[in-house]
Amino acid sequence: MNTLINTDTQLNENYLEELSLLQKVVDNLEDGVLISTETGELIHANSSADNICSQIKPDSFNENFVPSIIWNRCKSLIQNQSKCNNSTIWSEDIVINQSLIFRLRIRRFNLELSEQPLLLITIENRYESLKNVALSEAYKYHLTQRETEIWSLYRATSSYKQIADKLFITVNTVKKHIKNIRAKQQRIYPF
């Protein structure tokens, strides 16, 4: 009997260690992660989600509920739940302005610990993601610092004029840099 108790204790300790590790992983993700009930009550939000939610609706962010702009998108999933299964992922963009574009991914799931289905809501900051891709490409293509600035703005869907205005250069200078960047890309990956 004593061995059974020790085994159960060891299993519980292992479970708690794994749960702690999983929470640390989720909390350190770049994308926001919200876990909510189907009534919008917030069960968990990682730090990225807190940051993103405060950018989306800074004045009305309530720590206990999913922000309304996100929750309205979640409602459509709940209303159509009979037509889809738990593996269905809903995706939609929320555009606040050119540098604040968020991609929502919403999925229903069940946990043994919960009596009701939950929603997993991931929020990707599209501008930051594109910027990170641009920085990775800048390294890969050996871009100069100025080319990296221009390429980051270009990848974030800025027009030549917007790039020129932001960097206080002419549109022709932007075009010249983009042409040089394309040439560097061709040298590394000739098609």
Helices and strands as residue ranges (DSSP letters): H 2-27, E 32-37, E 42-45, H 47-56, H 68-79, G 81-83, E 89-97, E 100-109, E 118-125, H 126-140, H 145-155, H 160-167, H 171-188
